[in-house]
């Protein structure tokens, strides 16, 4: 199948919206019908992929994780971070004193 959309009737679109707990106005049914049809069309394209000779994947537990070097940095973005502070004193956040 090409990248064209798979036709869905309006009742099916309403049912999918209800099951997904999506409030769907009647005027939006046609738009969602096209969007869902396009998604299903893309999924149908997977049937065109030749997977002969490819073993099914049972799990990824045996896959080795790629590790990066663990390096501590300050990010060198002090001004950008402190720009979000409601109050600051020099290079520090200023917070109200809490006494219990």
Buried (B, 14 or more C-beta within 10 A) or exposed (E): BEEEBBEBEEEEBBEBBEEEEEEBEEEBBEEBBBBBBBEBBEEBEEEEEEEEEEEEEEEEEEEEEEEEEEEEEEEEEEEEEEEEEEEEEEEEEEEEEEEE
